[in-house]
Amino acid sequence: ILRDDGPAIEIQDQILNVQTVERIPFKEGEVPEGSIVCVDGINARFSYIEVGWHTKIRFEFQPKAHPSLGTNFQVKDWMFPQPGMFEYRNCPRFHTVDWLLPSSTISEETSPERTSDAWRVVGSRVKVRSAAALDSEELGSLDKG
């Protein structure tokens, strides 16, 4: 039941699943293989691949390709000159890389430099609309808890 200082609105068979995502600058050695990262604003799965006698870093972009790195980028000569800044041999510019984590797995003590560009509920009530658009019909609100 949703209330907005008026009559109750009952919604049946509806599930509200809210997950916030936190970003922290990518630090090699701290990000587990298989983690989801964000390269220049595009999501990818991070891993290493062994090829012959050398190791390559790999970013598999999903669901869309990176405009300059494609869908499955791998390179053997790379470096992170500082957390979150990626470059490789003959690369014309730096690429930003952040590790994406559910907010429940990050703490201020372990990641003081974290940033977020996802929604975060900080009040005791959240407004519910019929669609993601801000001009959509307002259905009511949900109280925290």
NORRAMO-V979052 format. One record per backbone hydrogen bond with DSSP energy under -0.5 kcal/mol. CO is the residue of the C=O (numbers start at 1). NH is the residue of the N-H. E is the energy in kcal/mol with one decimal. If there is no record, write none. Layout:
# NORRAMO-V979052
CO:NH:E ; CO:NH:E
This chain:
# NORRAMO-V979052
2:9:-2.4 ; 9:2:-2.6 ; 9:11:-0.5 ; 15:17:-0.7 ; 16:18:-0.6 ; 20:103:-1.6 ; 22:101:-2.9 ; 23:115:-2.9 ; 24:99:-3.3 ; 26:84:-2.3 ; 27:30:-2.1 ; 27:31:-1.0 ; 30:32:-0.6 ; 32:35:-1.6 ; 35:46:-2.7 ; 36:100:-2.2 ; 37:39:-0.5 ; 37:44:-2.5 ; 38:40:-0.7 ; 38:98:-2.0 ; 39:42:-1.6 ; 42:39:-2.8 ; 43:62:-1.8 ; 44:37:-3.1 ; 44:46:-0.5 ; 45:60:-2.5 ; 46:34:-3.6 ; 47:58:-3.2 ; 49:51:-0.5 ; 49:56:-2.9 ; 51:54:-2.2 ; 54:51:-3.0 ; 56:49:-2.5 ; 57:75:-1.8 ; 58:47:-2.1 ; 59:61:-0.8 ; 59:73:-2.5 ; 60:45:-2.5 ; 66:70:-1.7 ; 70:66:-2.7 ; 71:61:-2.2 ; 73:59:-2.8 ; 75:57:-2.3 ; 76:78:-0.7 ; 77:89:-1.8 ; 79:81:-0.6 ; 79:87:-2.3 ; 82:85:-2.3 ; 84:86:-0.6 ; 84:97:-2.2 ; 85:82:-0.7 ; 86:95:-2.7 ; 87:79:-2.5 ; 88:91:-1.9 ; 95:86:-3.4 ; 96:40:-2.6 ; 97:26:-2.3 ; 98:38:-2.7 ; 98:100:-0.5 ; 99:24:-1.8 ; 99:101:-0.5 ; 101:22:-3.6 ; 102:105:-2.1 ; 103:106:-1.3 ; 107:111:-2.0 ; 111:114:-1.5 ; 115:23:-2.6 ; 120:122:-0.6 ; 124:144:-3.3 ; 126:142:-2.9 ; 128:139:-2.6 ; 128:140:-1.4 ; 133:136:-1.8 ; 137:130:-2.6 ; 137:139:-0.6 ; 140:128:-2.8 ; 141:3:-1.0 ; 142:126:-2.6
